[in-house]
Amino acid sequence: MIAVAPLCACAAVLGIDDGHPLAPGDDGGLDSTMPLADGELGDDAGSDAQALGEPDGAFSPLSCDPGVTSPSASGLFVAPTPTGDDSAACTQAAPCATIHHAINVAENMATPPPIYLQEGTYTEQVTLQPGTQVTGGWSSSWVYDCAKPTLVQAPSTATTTVIASFGANGQATLQSLTIASKASANAGETLIGVEATGAATVLNLSYVGVNVAGGGDGLPGVAGDAGPNATGACTTPGDGGSSNDVGGKGMGADAGWFLPSGFGSMTGGPGGTGGSGMNGAAGSAGACVHCYASCTGSVVCSSSDGGVECGGEGEPGCGGAGGFGGVGGGTGGSSVALFVSGATVVMKSGTLQTGNGGNGGNGGPGGGVGGESSGAYGTPSVASDCYTTCASLSSKCGLSGPESADGGAPGGPGGKGATGGTGGDGAGGDSFAIVQLGGSVRQATDAGATQLLNGLPGHTADGGNGAPGSAGPHVQQ
């Protein structure tokens, strides 16, 4: 887990400042060869920090790269539908329609040519390959003007927008683009703008804005199951009292963590099971009769004592079962503009902006109690075992009159159980402009700084016990 103290929503500038002028000759300790450390990011924004809510998808036009003049005739040209068509040759006169198609075409060439994007919106998820170079900001007449908005928008089914993950000696460049996540996250979903993974990956982001919506709120837990109804009667009596032992609230979820595969989290713990009601009061004792074991004699009957036989004691009702605990709430998703795992990323004059972390879901309520049962009569004695008369039968003295003893009256009904406990709450999600797991993130020295804007951390429900999320311009593991 990445241990980061929660920060307020803030703005930071990568390699320059966060609104406070730098001393003469101070470049923030950054250059094109040194990796960034947390202390070099200007993430100690003061009173002039920009408080952010959810990003609205709009960026101020990024300044143009002075190194770009006119497109290469050997490049591949892309224009949004209906101008572009993926069955076309990807030339200026016949541009193709999607970035991923142009990348596929470039893969089949000995030297991948640059890819030029005409202004407009491209709704697609892009996987970069070694040698990919994509530049936006081209007008309909293929004149470079990056004030012309060129947007790569993730489709509604995506969790990430651009994935930069390729093999050995892989290097790619994105230039003069705005990259945006889908408009909103699904429940508990983490959104990532750009991923750069793999130790041999080098990704250059030049004059690129990345805008990521907030993480999805965690799903609330569902209610626990009701306790089972008591059946029959019980042998152990009690006082018939109802239980006040309501199940305890489940443990709240710990804060989520980042892995090379993305954001990991757990739900809140289940609530405890409610206590069972007490069994009912004891029933009354059964009736008893005196029995004869044998009778002898031809004129006067004499008998031997067979003892006393009694019916069973009445049985009490069973207490109602407690309800089962509610299911824990889900953890909120995170919002990350740039996720780096082992790769090298070099940035020029860009903006990385995230939305708020998703809020944790509430734990589900505890289940209701099971019904209690009534008491039962005691079991009568077995009639054939007890003879209560010694009489002359056909001039012989013998036993007669088998009789049973009644069982006792029922005991009292059982008491009611207690409801189950509420499930634990989910944790809040994170909001980081950059999440770095190894690798290197650098600010190039031959261009303006990259601005880092993060949203607010997600939180758990009022009074909830899920851990809060974290937020900041940059977190490094």
N, C-alpha and C positions, 0 to 999 in steps of 0.2 A: 504494500500500500504506500502511496505517496503521502507523506505527512506535510501538509501545508496549512498554515493558519488561514482562516477565512479572511478575505480582503473585501473592502468596499468596491463597488463598481468604479472602475477608474480607466484612465487613459495613460498610456506610456508611449514613448517614442524610442524605437530601437536604434541605439547608437548615437542619439543626439540628446534629447531631454524629454521631460514630461511637462513642459511649460516653464521650467526654470532655466535661465541661460547658463551655458557652460562657461567655465573659465577659458580665457584665450589659450589656444593650443590643446584644449581638452577635447578629445574625440570620444569620450565615454569609455575609453579603454578598448575600443573595438577596431579591428581592421579586417582585411579580407582573408587573413590566414588564421586568426585566433577565434576559437569557439566562444560563444556567449555564455556568461555566467549570470545567475539570477541578479546579482548585485550590479550588473552592468546595464540592466534594462530600464532603469529609471522607473521602477515599480513602486517607488515611495512617493507617489503623487500627493501633493498637498492640497490646499483649499481650492486650487484652480483645476483639480481633476474633473474630468467630464463624467457626470453620472449618466449611466446608460440604462435604458430599459431594453425592450426587444428591438433589434435592428429593423429598419423599415425597408430594407432592400435597396436603398438609394445611396450612392457614393458621389462625392464631388468628382468631376472629371480628373483623372490622373494626368499629370504632365507627360508630354510625349518623350520618348527616348530619343535623345539627339543623335544616336548612332543609326537610326533607321531613316532611310531616304525613300527609295523606291523598291518595289518587289523584284525579286530575281525572276527572270523569264523561265527558269527551270523549276520554279516553285510549284506547289499545289495550292489551288485556290478554292475557297469554300464560301458559299453564300447561303443564307437561310432559305428554306422553302417559301415561296414557289420559285425563287430565282435559281437556287441550286437544285441539282438532281444527282443522286448517287450513281445513276447510270451514265453520267457525263464523264468527260475526260479530266476533270479537275483543272482546267485551264482558265485563264482570265475570261475568255469568251464563253466557256462552258464549265462553270464551277460545279463542284459536287456540293451536296447538301449537309453532310455531317462531318464532324471532326474525326470521329472514330473510323469512318470510311477512308478519309484522307490518310490517317495513320496506317491503316492496313495497306493502302497503295504504296506508301513510302517504305514499308517493311520489305517489299519485293524489289527495291532498288538497291544497287550496290552502295550508294551514299544517299541516305535519306535527305530529300530536299526540304527546305523550309515550307511551312504551311501558313497561309495567309487567310485571315477571317474577315469577311466583310461585316460591317456593322449590323447589329441585330441580336436576336436571342437564339441560343442553341440549347435546346432542352435534351440533354443527354449526359450519360456518365462516361468519362474519358479515362482510358488506361494508356498511360504513356509507354513508349518503347525507347530503347537506346537511340540517341540521335534525334529524337523528336524536338522540333522547334516550332512553336505555335505563336503567332503574333496577331493580335486583334487591332482594331482601330483603323480599318481600311474603308474608305468610302465606296459607293457603288461604282465609281470610276477608277477604283484601286489607287487612290491617293491617300497617303498615310495621314491620318488626323485622329489621334486617339481620344479627342473630345467626342468623337462619334462612339456612342456606347456599344460595347461588344460584351454580351453577357453569356456565360455558360451556366445554365440553370440545371440543377439536378432534377431528374424526373421524380414523380411522386412516390415511386417504389424504392428509391435509393436511400441509403443511410450516409453515403459519402459521395462527393461530387467528382473529384479527380483523384485517381490512385496512381502515384508514381512508384511503381515497383517493377524493376527489371533486372537483368542479369549483370554479369561482370562487365566492368568498364562502362556502365550505363550512365549517360548524361543527357538531360533534357532541359528545355527552356520553355517557360510560359511568359508571355510578354504582352503588355497593354490589354489586359483583360479584367473583367470583373467576374469572379466565380462565386456562385451563390448556392446554398443548400436549397432543398425544397422548402416551401413556404412554412410548413409546420411539421413537427415531429409527431409520430404516433405515441401512444401511451408508453412511458418508460424508455423511449428510444433516444439514443445518443446520435447527434449529427456531427459530422466532421467535414470540413471544407476540402482540405487537401491532405492526403497521406503520402509520406515519403518513407519507404521501408527498404531495408537491405543495405549492408555495409558498403556495397560497391555502387550504390545509387547516389548520383549528384543531381540535384534539382535546382535550377535557377528560376527565381521568381522576380521578374523585372517589371515594375510599374503595374503590379497586379493587386487588385483589391479582392479580399475574400470576406464574404458576408454570410454568417451562419445563424440560422434561427435558433431559438432556445430549445433545450432538451425537453422531451415529453414528460409530463407529470406522471408519477408512478400510479399504477392501478390500485384502487382501494382493495383491501382484503374482503373476502366474502364471509358471511355469517357462519358460525360454527353449527354443527348438527345438534339437533335436540337430543337430550338424553333418552335412553330407551324406557318404555313404560314398564313398571313393575308388574309381574304376573304371579298369581297364586298367593300363598301365605308364607311367612317366614317362621323359623323355629326359635330364633333368638329374639326375645321381646326387647322393647325400648320404651322411650317415653312418648313416642309419637310426635316429637318436635320437628319443626321444619329447619332446614339448614340455612345458616347465614354465611356459609363459607363460599362466597362468590369466587369463581376462578380468577387468578391473578392475571394482570395484563402481560402479554408476551413481550419479550425483549425487543427493543427497537433495533433496526438494522444499523450496522456500522457503515461508515463512509465507504463509497465505492473506490475502486482503484483502477489504474491503467496497466494494461498488458500489451505486448506486441500485437495481439489480436484486437485490441480496442478496450473499451470501458467495461469493467466487470463489477457486478453488484449482487447483493443478496436481498431477499425480502425480510420483513420483520418476522419475529418468531411467533408461533401460535400461542393463543391465550391458554390459560390453565382450565382444567375441567372443574365444574362446580361440585361442591360437596353433596352427598346423598342425604335425603331426609332420614330421620330415625325410624326404626320399626315401631309398630304400634304397641300399646300396652298388652300385657299378658292376658290370655283368656282364662276363664274359670276352670277349676278342676273337673274332671269327669265324674259321673256317678259310679258307685261301687255296689256290688252284690256279693253275698256269702255263698260259696259253692260247696257241693258235696262231691267227694271223690268216689264213694261206693256205698251200697246199701246191702245188708245181709239179714237173713232170718226168714222162717216160714210163717211165723205167726206175728211176731213183733219185729218191726224193722229196726235195725241198728245201723248207724252210718259212721263213715270216717270223714274227717274234715278236709275239704278241698281248697281251703284258703279263700282269699278275697280277690275278686277280679273287678277292675275299674276301667271305665272309658278313658280315652285320651284327653289331655288338656286342650282347651281351645287355643287356636293359633292366632298370633297377631298379624296384621297387615304389614307389608313391606314398604319401606320408605321409597319415595320417588328418587330416581337417579338425577344427578346434576347434569346440566348441559355441557357440551364440549366447547372448547375454546375457539374463538374466531381465528380466521387465517390472517397472517401478517400482511401489511400493505407493501406494495412494490416501491423500489427506489426510483427516484427521478432520473431521467437521462441527462447527459452532459452536452455542452456546446463547445466545440473545439474548432478553431479556424485552421490550424496547422498541426498535424500529428506526425512526429518524426520518430522512427524506430531504427536506429543504427545508421541512417543515411546522412548525407551532407546537404544542407540547404543554404543557398546564398541568395540574399534578398536585396533589392534596390527599390527605393521610393514606392513603397506599397502601403496597404492598410489591411490589417487583420482584425476583424471584428466578430465578436460572438454575442449571442443572446444570453438570457439567463439560464442557469441550471434548472432542471425540472424539479418540482416539489415532490417530496415523498408522499406516497399514498397512505391514507389512514388504515389502521388495522380493522378487520371486520369485527362486528359485535359477537358476543358469546351466544351460544345456542340456548334455547329454552329448556326447561326441566321436563323430565319424564313423569308420567302420572304415577301416583302411589296406588297400592292395592288395599283391599279390605281384608279383615281377618276371616278365619274359617273355623267351623265347629271342629271340636276334637273328634277323633275316630272312635266309634263305639267299640266295646269289647266283642269278641267273636262268640256268638250264641252257643255254638256246639261245645264250647269248652267249659261251660258252667251249668250245673244242675242244682236247682234250688229246692227240689222236693224229693223226699224219700217215701215211696208209697208201695202198697201191695198191688201188684199187677199180675192178674191170673194166678192167684194163690202163691205168688212169689214176691219177695221183697226186692225192689229195684229202683233205679233212678228214673226220674221223670221231670218234665218241665224245664227244658233248656231255656236260658234267658241271657240277654246281653245287657251290658251297662252303657248308658248313654254317654256320649262324649261331652266335654265341657263347652260352654258358650264361647263364641268367637272373641278374640282380642280386639283391641282398637285398630283403626286404620293407620297406615304409615304416614309420616310427615312428608312435606314437599321438599324436593331438592333445591339447590341454588343454581343460578344461571352460570354459564361458562364465562371465562374472562375474555376481554377484548384482545384481538391480535396486536402484536407490536407494529409500530409505524415504520414505513420505509424511510430511507435516508434521502437527503436532498442531493441533486446532481451538481456537477462542477461547471464552471465557465472559465476557460483558459484560451487566450489567444494562441499560445504555443504550448503543446505538451511534448516534451523531449525525453525519449528513453534511449540514452546513448546517442551516438552520432554527433553531429556538429551543426549548429545553426549560426550563420555568420551574416553580418551586414557588410556589403561591399562598400569600399571607400571612395569609389568613383561616381557616386550618385547620392541622392537624398536618402534620408532615413526611412525606415518602415515604422508606421504608427501601429501600436498595439492597443486595441480597445476590447475590454472584457465586460460582460454583464455581471449580474448579481448571482451569488450562489443560491442554489435551491435550498429550501428549508422543509422541515417536517410540519405537520399540522400544529395549530395552537395547542400547547400542552402535550404534544406528542413526544415520543421518546426516540425517534429516529435521529441519527447523527446529521448535522447540517452539512451541506456541500461546501466546497472551497471555490475561490475565484481569484484571478490575478492575470497579469499579462503573460506570465511564463512560468511553467513548472518543469523541473528537470529531475529525473530519477537517476 
